[in-house]
Amino acid sequence: MPVATASLAGATADGVYHNPFFGFSYKFPFGWVDRSDTMKEGDEAEKSMALLAVFERPPEVTAEEINSGVVIAAESVSSYPGLKTAADYFGPVREVAEAKGFKAENDPYEFSAGGKQVVRQDFTNNKGYQASLAWLSKGYVVSATFIGDNEDDVQELIEDLKFTRQK
């Protein structure tokens, strides 16, 4: 059963986003631009919510290279009829990624991130690399999408996702 927005939103301090409700934190690179508030506009908290959206540079600044970023969101499991596992979430993720010009590099697979087993799928396009992680927690599917120039850059971003013990 989804809960009030404030209890699941989390907070950022000193370049680290903490989310006690879902039991994780993410330390983003120094100097990155936090656009979480902009991404939250229009959220229907009972269904979906952008928890963190950080980018290497402001999204409105155009450049030849990809704008590396990390977007973490939570969506009510009830928004996806038939969703039983985190792997089930990757049908819709793949559709969105392909609509944006990305090609799946693999099928969803179990992956250890920050001390927790999650499900991961990787995507590429002619500009960069994307890895999406997902896990189920408290009636939500939580997804973390990491975007960079290549697989190594993305893997480095993933390493700053840490899970904490939940009460």
C-alpha positions as CSV (number, residue, x, y, z in Angstrom):
1,M,0.0,0.0,0.0
2,P,1.7,3.3,-1.1
3,V,2.3,5.8,1.6
4,A,2.5,9.6,1.9
5,T,5.0,11.3,-0.4
6,A,7.1,12.9,2.3
7,S,8.0,9.6,3.9
8,L,9.3,8.0,0.7
9,A,10.9,11.1,-1.0
10,G,14.3,11.0,0.8
11,A,16.7,13.9,1.0
12,T,20.0,15.1,-0.3
13,A,22.8,16.5,1.9
14,D,26.5,17.1,0.9
15,G,26.2,15.3,-2.5
16,V,24.5,12.2,-1.1
17,Y,20.9,11.3,-1.5
18,H,19.5,9.2,1.4
19,N,16.2,7.3,1.2
20,P,15.4,5.6,4.6
21,F,12.0,4.4,3.3
22,F,13.5,2.3,0.5
23,G,16.8,1.7,2.4
24,F,19.4,3.1,0.0
25,S,21.7,6.0,-0.6
26,Y,23.4,7.4,-3.7
27,K,26.6,9.6,-3.7
28,F,26.6,11.5,-6.9
29,P,29.7,13.0,-8.5
30,F,30.9,16.4,-7.3
31,G,29.6,19.3,-9.4
32,W,26.7,17.4,-10.9
33,V,23.4,19.3,-11.3
34,D,20.5,18.1,-9.1
35,R,17.2,18.3,-11.1
36,S,15.1,16.2,-8.8
37,D,12.6,19.0,-8.0
38,T,12.1,19.7,-11.7
39,M,11.5,16.0,-12.4
40,K,9.0,15.7,-9.5
41,E,6.7,18.3,-11.0
42,G,3.5,16.6,-12.1
43,D,4.3,13.4,-10.2
44,E,1.2,11.5,-9.0
45,A,2.8,10.4,-5.7
46,E,0.4,7.5,-5.2
47,K,1.5,6.0,-8.6
48,S,5.0,7.3,-9.4
49,M,7.7,9.6,-8.1
50,A,11.1,10.8,-9.2
51,L,13.3,10.4,-6.2
52,L,16.6,11.6,-7.6
53,A,17.6,13.1,-11.0
54,V,21.2,14.3,-11.3
55,F,23.2,15.2,-14.4
56,E,26.8,16.0,-15.3
57,R,25.6,19.4,-16.7
58,P,22.2,21.1,-16.9
59,P,20.0,19.3,-19.3
60,E,19.3,22.5,-21.3
61,V,23.0,22.8,-22.1
62,T,23.7,21.2,-25.5
63,A,26.9,19.4,-26.3
64,E,28.1,16.7,-28.7
65,E,28.8,14.1,-26.0
66,I,26.1,12.5,-23.8
67,N,25.0,14.2,-20.6
68,S,25.8,11.5,-18.1
69,G,23.1,11.2,-15.4
70,V,21.4,9.1,-12.8
71,V,17.6,9.0,-12.4
72,I,16.0,7.0,-9.5
73,A,12.2,6.6,-9.4
74,A,9.6,4.7,-7.5
75,E,6.3,3.5,-9.1
76,S,3.4,1.7,-7.5
77,V,3.4,-2.0,-8.4
78,S,-0.4,-1.6,-8.9
79,S,0.5,0.6,-12.0
80,Y,1.7,-2.6,-13.7
81,P,-0.9,-5.4,-13.7
82,G,0.7,-8.8,-13.6
83,L,4.0,-7.5,-12.2
84,K,5.3,-10.1,-9.8
85,T,9.1,-9.7,-10.0
86,A,11.5,-6.8,-10.7
87,A,12.4,-8.6,-14.0
88,D,8.8,-8.2,-15.1
89,Y,9.3,-4.4,-15.0
90,F,11.8,-4.6,-17.9
91,G,9.2,-5.1,-20.5
92,P,8.0,-1.5,-20.1
93,V,11.6,-0.3,-19.5
94,R,12.7,-1.8,-22.8
95,E,9.8,-0.2,-24.7
96,V,10.8,3.3,-23.4
97,A,14.5,2.8,-24.0
98,E,13.9,1.5,-27.6
99,A,11.5,4.5,-28.3
100,K,14.5,6.7,-27.3
101,G,16.8,5.0,-29.8
102,F,18.5,2.6,-27.4
103,K,19.0,-1.1,-28.2
104,A,19.0,-3.8,-25.5
105,E,22.4,-5.4,-25.0
106,N,21.1,-8.3,-22.9
107,D,18.1,-9.7,-21.2
108,P,17.3,-8.7,-17.6
109,Y,19.6,-10.5,-15.1
110,E,20.2,-10.7,-11.4
111,F,23.0,-8.3,-10.4
112,S,24.6,-7.4,-7.0
113,A,24.6,-3.6,-6.4
114,G,25.7,-2.0,-3.2
115,G,25.1,-5.2,-1.2
116,K,21.6,-6.1,-2.6
117,Q,20.4,-8.4,-5.4
118,V,18.6,-6.3,-8.1
119,V,17.7,-6.9,-11.7
120,R,19.7,-5.2,-14.4
121,Q,19.4,-4.6,-18.1
122,D,21.8,-2.7,-20.3
123,F,21.1,-0.6,-23.4
124,T,23.3,1.3,-26.0
125,N,22.8,3.8,-28.8
126,N,25.3,5.6,-31.0
127,K,26.0,8.1,-28.3
128,G,26.3,6.2,-25.1
129,Y,25.4,3.5,-22.6
130,Q,22.5,3.0,-20.2
131,A,22.1,0.5,-17.4
132,S,18.7,0.2,-15.6
133,L,18.4,-1.5,-12.2
134,A,15.1,-2.4,-10.5
135,W,13.9,-4.0,-7.3
136,L,10.6,-4.4,-5.5
137,S,10.1,-2.7,-2.1
138,K,7.1,-2.0,0.0
139,G,4.5,-2.1,-2.8
140,Y,6.8,-0.2,-5.3
141,V,9.1,-1.0,-8.1
142,V,12.2,1.2,-7.6
143,S,14.3,1.8,-10.7
144,A,17.7,3.4,-11.0
145,T,18.9,4.4,-14.5
146,F,22.5,5.3,-15.1
147,I,23.6,6.9,-18.3
148,G,27.2,7.5,-19.5
149,D,29.5,7.4,-22.4
150,N,30.3,3.7,-22.1
151,E,29.9,0.7,-19.9
152,D,32.9,1.5,-17.7
153,D,31.6,5.0,-17.0
154,V,28.1,3.6,-16.1
155,Q,29.6,0.8,-13.9
156,E,31.5,3.5,-12.0
157,L,28.3,5.4,-11.4
158,I,26.5,2.2,-10.2
159,E,29.2,1.6,-7.6
160,D,28.0,4.7,-5.6
161,L,24.6,3.1,-5.0
162,K,24.5,1.6,-1.4
163,F,21.8,-0.3,0.4
164,T,21.1,-0.1,4.1
165,R,19.4,-2.5,6.4
166,Q,15.7,-1.7,6.7
167,K,13.9,-2.0,10.0
